[in-house]
Amino acid sequence: MIKKFLPQTLLGRSIMILVFPLIILQLIITVIFYNRHWDTITRHRTIDFVKDITLIVESFEKNKSIENQKWTLNNVSEKLQLQTFYKKNVTLNLEQHELKPTKLKKYLLKNLDPLNKKFSLDINDKKKLITVIVELDEGVLEFRANKKRIYSSTTYIFILWMISASIILFIVALLFLKNQIKPIRKLAIAVDRFGKGKNIGNFKPSGAREVRRVSNAFKIMKERIENSISQRNKMFSSISHDIRTILTRMKLNLELHKLDKGGLKKDLVEMEQMVEEYLKYAKGEEKEKIQKVNITSLINLIKKRYSKKNIYFNNGKKINISVRLNSIKRCINNLLSNSLKFSKNIEITCNKQNNYVEIIIDDDGPGIPKKERKKVLQPFYRVEDSRNRDTGGIGLGITIAADIINNHGGNFFLGKSPLGGLRTKIYLPI
């Protein structure tokens, strides 16, 4: 139920997180300060007010001369900021005190009791006037004073300043919040546009470190999706080209009325192998569970398949890593098959380096020129210009191997081998 009333936007929720604690803090501070400040100031001012009244009363009682009374009423009262009136031959009719007097009245009554005189107290909130009447032997003294003399008004000033400071703080925080949320809005717009297949333009990560990380992750994901789409499109184009070539040969064979069964069979086998490779690449990695594997034993096992070839691997150390077994098998098989097409000797080394395993495959073939090494990682790219499968296959072997290593969180590099051919470096995390 509460969620229905909560703000739906990030800015709204951020404001709520900022404002609610601020309001609660203001209320707590106001209540605590107001009570303590008002109580302390009012108590001290009440004591001073009653002392002034006591001074005038005692002066009247000790020196009852007319001159003294006039001097006290005029000069002393004026200096003490009191309006004092003497009414001779008047008695005081005491009224019952209120059942629930205010705090101010309580303080005044408490401090007036030590006079040991009959007195009455009246606080007029509308006129902001305090009236105290004290009965003497021959009359009464009436004291009038402004309520401000006892009541502190600085409390309201404090509250006003506190609210003003909070509003300024809120405005400044709101401006900062807007700037922090802008990059998130830009990212949301970019994701929405990309999801709809629209161009997102020159999107640049900005904002806080966490937002930049999300933006960079989105850019990497975007590039991978675009590359994947591009590769799939290229794959379909290659399928069309390669299969059309074989079909053309088969049509020519039939049209010339020279039915070459061996040639047709070879073309069909070639087409079957080609389609199988395409389907493997299009399917990508199967959902295979990760398991711990001794990589040196695995390489030795794969090496046995090429027992008639000159492949050298002498590392007998046990190195356990967590991988998708069938995928890694396919990766190493692809690389060895590719090297064996162009070379006679292959050397494999496997070493443990800190938190990863380094696998190096060297051959003595013609190698790959430096400017072509990045291109061969793209699907269907071959160094030679022809598309003859007898010389270069369909250009997926190295691409699939690189994809498998990257999907394991590793790195894949091509370089020049000390044997004169191609060096393939694989780094897999342990």
C-alpha positions in Angstrom: 0.0 0.0 0.0 2.8 2.5 0.9 4.5 1.9 -2.5 1.5 3.4 -4.3 2.2 6.8 -2.6 6.0 6.7 -3.0 7.6 8.7 -5.9 8.2 6.6 -9.0 11.2 8.5 -10.3 14.8 8.4 -9.0 14.8 12.2 -8.5 11.6 12.0 -6.5 12.9 9.2 -4.3 16.2 11.0 -3.8 14.3 14.1 -2.7 12.2 12.0 -0.3 15.3 10.4 1.2 16.8 13.9 1.7 13.6 15.7 2.9 12.2 13.2 5.4 15.3 12.9 7.6 15.7 16.7 7.4 12.1 17.3 8.6 12.4 14.8 11.4 15.8 16.3 12.5 14.3 19.8 12.4 11.3 18.8 14.5 13.6 17.1 17.1 16.0 20.0 17.3 13.1 22.5 17.5 11.3 20.7 20.3 14.4 20.1 22.3 15.8 23.6 21.8 12.5 25.4 22.2 11.7 23.7 25.5 15.2 24.2 27.0 15.7 27.7 25.6 12.2 29.0 26.5 12.3 27.4 29.9 15.7 28.7 30.9 15.3 32.3 29.6 11.7 32.6 30.9 12.7 31.4 34.3 15.6 33.8 34.6 13.6 36.8 33.4 10.7 35.9 35.7 13.1 36.0 38.7 14.5 39.4 37.6 11.0 40.7 37.1 9.9 39.6 40.6 13.1 41.1 42.1 12.2 44.5 40.6 8.7 44.3 42.1 10.1 43.2 45.4 12.5 46.2 45.4 9.7 48.7 44.9 7.4 47.0 47.5 10.2 47.1 50.1 11.0 50.7 49.3 7.4 51.6 49.8 7.1 49.8 53.1 10.4 51.1 54.7 10.0 54.7 53.7 6.4 55.8 53.6 7.0 59.5 53.0 5.2 61.0 50.1 8.4 62.1 48.4 9.9 58.7 48.5 6.8 57.1 47.2 6.7 59.6 44.3 10.4 59.1 43.5 9.9 55.3 43.6 6.8 55.4 41.4 8.4 57.7 38.8 12.2 57.3 38.7 12.7 53.8 40.0 9.8 52.2 38.1 10.9 53.9 34.9 14.4 52.6 35.2 13.1 49.2 35.9 10.8 49.4 32.9 7.7 49.1 35.0 4.5 51.0 35.1 3.7 51.3 38.8 0.5 52.8 40.3 -0.3 53.2 44.0 -3.9 53.0 45.1 -4.4 54.1 48.7 -7.0 52.6 51.0 -7.8 49.8 48.5 -7.9 46.1 49.4 -7.3 43.2 47.1 -10.1 40.7 46.3 -8.3 37.4 45.7 -9.5 35.2 42.9 -9.0 31.5 42.6 -6.1 30.5 40.5 -6.6 28.7 37.2 -6.6 24.9 37.4 -4.2 24.6 34.5 -2.1 27.8 34.4 0.5 28.3 31.6 4.2 27.7 32.2 4.8 31.5 32.4 2.1 32.0 35.0 3.5 29.1 37.0 6.9 30.7 37.1 5.5 34.1 38.2 3.3 32.6 40.9 6.2 30.5 42.2 8.5 33.5 42.4 5.9 35.9 43.8 5.0 33.6 46.8 8.2 34.6 48.8 6.9 38.2 49.0 4.5 37.0 51.7 1.9 39.5 50.5 -1.4 39.1 49.0 -1.2 39.5 45.2 -3.1 38.9 42.0 -1.7 38.1 38.6 -3.2 38.6 35.2 -1.6 37.9 31.8 -3.4 39.4 28.9 -2.1 37.7 25.7 -4.0 40.0 23.3 -2.5 43.2 24.8 0.8 41.5 25.6 0.5 42.8 29.1 1.3 41.4 32.5 -0.4 42.9 35.5 0.7 42.2 39.1 -1.2 43.7 42.1 0.4 43.5 45.5 -1.5 44.4 48.7 0.3 46.7 51.2 -0.8 48.0 54.6 -2.5 51.2 53.3 -3.3 50.2 49.8 -2.2 48.3 46.7 0.6 48.6 44.2 -0.2 47.8 40.6 2.6 46.8 38.3 2.3 46.6 34.6 4.9 45.3 32.2 5.1 44.3 28.5 5.0 40.5 28.1 8.2 40.8 26.0 10.1 41.6 29.2 9.6 38.1 30.4 8.8 36.1 27.3 11.7 35.4 24.9 10.9 36.0 21.2 14.3 34.7 20.0 12.9 31.2 19.8 10.8 32.1 16.7 13.9 33.8 15.1 15.9 30.6 15.7 13.1 28.5 14.1 12.8 31.0 11.2 16.6 30.8 10.5 16.6 27.1 10.8 13.8 26.7 8.3 15.4 29.2 5.9 18.8 27.4 6.1 16.9 24.1 5.4 15.3 25.5 2.3 18.6 26.8 1.0 20.2 23.4 1.7 17.3 21.7 0.0 17.6 23.9 -3.1 21.4 23.3 -3.3 21.0 19.6 -2.8 18.2 19.5 -5.5 20.5 21.1 -8.0 23.3 18.6 -7.3 20.8 15.7 -7.5 19.5 16.9 -10.9 23.1 16.9 -12.2 23.8 13.4 -10.8 20.6 12.0 -12.3 21.2 13.5 -15.8 23.7 10.8 -16.8 21.2 8.1 -15.7 18.5 9.7 -17.8 20.8 9.9 -20.8 21.7 6.2 -20.3 18.0 5.3 -20.0 17.2 7.2 -23.3 20.2 5.5 -25.0 19.1 2.0 -23.9 15.5 2.7 -25.0 16.6 4.0 -28.4 19.0 1.1 -28.9 16.3 -1.3 -27.9 14.1 0.2 -30.6 16.8 -0.1 -33.2 17.4 3.6 -33.4 20.8 5.4 -33.6 21.9 6.6 -30.2 24.5 9.0 -31.6 27.7 9.8 -29.8 26.8 8.4 -26.4 29.5 9.2 -23.8 29.6 7.8 -20.2 29.4 10.6 -17.6 28.4 11.1 -14.0 29.5 9.2 -10.9 31.9 6.3 -11.1 29.1 3.7 -10.7 27.0 5.3 -13.5 30.1 5.4 -15.7 30.7 1.7 -15.1 27.1 0.9 -16.1 27.4 3.2 -19.2 30.7 1.5 -20.2 29.1 -1.9 -19.7 26.2 -0.8 -21.9 28.6 0.4 -24.6 30.5 -2.9 -24.5 27.2 -4.8 -24.7 26.0 -2.6 -27.6 29.3 -3.3 -29.5 29.0 -7.0 -28.9 25.4 -7.1 -30.0 26.2 -5.1 -33.1 29.2 -7.3 -33.9 27.1 -10.4 -33.4 24.4 -9.1 -35.8 27.2 -8.1 -38.3 28.7 -11.6 -38.0 25.4 -13.3 -38.4 24.6 -11.2 -41.5 28.0 -12.0 -42.9 27.4 -15.7 -42.1 24.2 -15.8 -44.1 25.9 -14.0 -46.9 28.8 -16.5 -46.8 26.3 -19.4 -46.7 24.6 -18.1 -49.7 27.9 -17.6 -51.6 29.4 -21.0 -50.7 26.3 -23.1 -51.2 25.5 -21.3 -54.5 29.0 -22.1 -55.7 28.5 -25.8 -55.0 25.0 -25.8 -56.5 26.4 -24.2 -59.7 29.0 -26.9 -60.0 26.3 -29.6 -59.6 24.0 -27.9 -62.2 26.9 -27.7 -64.7 27.6 -31.4 -64.1 24.0 -32.3 -64.8 23.6 -29.9 -67.8 26.8 -31.3 -69.5 25.3 -34.8 -69.4 28.5 -36.0 -67.9 27.3 -37.3 -64.6 30.3 -37.5 -62.4 29.1 -39.4 -59.3 32.4 -39.0 -57.5 32.3 -35.2 -58.1 28.7 -34.9 -57.0 29.3 -37.0 -53.8 32.4 -34.8 -53.0 30.2 -31.7 -53.5 27.5 -33.1 -51.2 30.0 -34.0 -48.5 31.6 -30.6 -48.8 28.1 -29.0 -48.5 27.3 -31.1 -45.5 30.5 -30.2 -43.7 30.0 -26.6 -44.5 26.4 -26.5 -43.2 27.6 -28.3 -40.1 30.3 -25.7 -39.4 27.9 -22.9 -40.0 25.3 -24.4 -37.6 28.0 -24.9 -34.9 29.1 -21.3 -35.2 25.5 -20.0 -35.3 24.6 -22.1 -32.3 27.6 -20.9 -30.3 28.6 -22.4 -27.0 26.1 -25.0 -25.7 24.8 -24.5 -22.2 27.5 -26.6 -20.7 28.3 -26.8 -17.0 31.7 -25.5 -15.7 33.9 -28.3 -14.2 37.5 -28.6 -12.9 39.8 -30.0 -15.5 43.5 -30.9 -15.5 44.5 -28.9 -18.5 47.8 -30.7 -19.1 46.0 -34.1 -19.2 43.4 -32.6 -21.6 46.1 -31.4 -24.0 47.9 -34.8 -23.9 44.5 -36.5 -24.6 43.9 -34.2 -27.6 47.5 -34.7 -28.8 46.8 -38.5 -29.1 44.3 -37.8 -31.9 47.3 -36.4 -33.9 49.7 -39.2 -33.0 51.0 -39.4 -36.6 51.8 -35.6 -36.6 54.8 -33.9 -35.2 53.2 -32.3 -32.1 55.5 -31.8 -29.1 54.2 -31.3 -25.6 56.3 -32.3 -22.6 54.6 -30.5 -19.6 53.6 -33.1 -17.0 52.6 -30.7 -14.2 49.1 -30.9 -12.9 47.3 -27.6 -13.5 43.6 -27.6 -12.6 41.3 -24.9 -14.0 37.5 -24.5 -14.2 36.2 -24.6 -17.8 33.6 -25.9 -20.1 35.3 -29.1 -21.1 33.8 -29.7 -24.6 34.3 -26.0 -25.5 38.0 -26.0 -24.6 38.5 -29.3 -26.5 36.9 -27.7 -29.5 39.1 -24.6 -29.2 42.4 -26.6 -29.0 41.3 -29.0 -31.8 40.5 -26.0 -34.0 43.9 -24.4 -33.4 45.8 -27.6 -34.0 43.8 -28.5 -37.1 44.5 -25.0 -38.5 48.2 -25.2 -37.8 48.5 -28.7 -39.3 47.1 -27.4 -42.6 50.1 -25.2 -43.1 52.9 -26.6 -41.0 54.8 -29.8 -40.2 56.0 -29.2 -36.6 53.9 -27.9 -33.7 55.1 -27.1 -30.1 52.7 -26.7 -27.2 53.7 -25.2 -23.8 51.5 -24.8 -20.8 52.5 -22.8 -17.7 50.8 -21.5 -14.6 51.2 -17.7 -14.2 49.8 -16.2 -11.0 46.0 -16.4 -11.4 45.9 -17.7 -14.9 47.2 -20.5 -17.2 49.2 -19.6 -20.3 48.9 -22.0 -23.3 51.2 -21.3 -26.3 50.9 -23.1 -29.6 53.8 -22.5 -32.1 54.1 -23.9 -35.6 56.7 -23.6 -38.4 54.2 -22.7 -41.2 54.0 -19.5 -43.2 52.4 -17.6 -40.3 50.0 -14.7 -40.6 51.1 -11.1 -41.5 50.8 -8.7 -38.6 48.2 -6.5 -40.4 46.0 -9.6 -41.0 46.1 -11.0 -37.4 43.1 -9.0 -36.1 41.1 -9.6 -39.3 41.5 -13.4 -39.0 39.6 -13.2 -35.7 36.5 -12.1 -37.7 34.3 -14.9 -38.9 34.7 -16.1 -42.5 37.9 -14.1 -43.1 40.9 -16.0 -44.7 44.3 -14.6 -45.5 44.3 -16.0 -49.1 41.9 -14.4 -51.5 40.4 -17.6 -52.8 37.5 -19.4 -51.1 38.8 -22.8 -52.0 38.1 -25.1 -49.0 41.1 -27.2 -49.9 43.4 -24.4 -48.9 41.7 -22.4 -46.3 38.4 -23.8 -45.1 35.5 -21.4 -44.4 37.3 -19.1 -42.0 35.6 -20.1 -38.7 38.3 -22.2 -36.9 40.3 -19.4 -35.2 37.1 -17.2 -34.7 35.4 -20.0 -32.8 38.5 -20.7 -30.7 38.8 -16.9 -29.8 35.1 -16.7 -28.9 35.4 -19.7 -26.6 38.4 -18.2 -24.7 36.7 -14.8 -24.4 33.5 -16.4 -23.1 35.7 -18.1 -20.4 36.9 -14.6 -19.3 40.3 -15.2 -20.9 42.4 -13.6 -23.6 43.4 -14.7 -27.1 46.4 -13.4 -29.0 48.1 -14.1 -32.3 51.8 -13.4 -33.0 55.0 -14.6 -34.6 56.4 -17.9 -33.5 60.1 -18.5 -32.8 59.7 -21.5 -35.2 59.0 -19.1 -38.0 55.2 -19.6 -38.2 52.2 -18.6 -36.1 52.2 -18.3 -32.4 48.8 -18.6 -30.6 48.7 -17.4 -26.9 45.8 -18.4 -24.7 45.3 -17.0 -21.2 42.6 -18.8 -19.0 41.8 -17.7 -15.4 42.3 -20.3 -12.8 
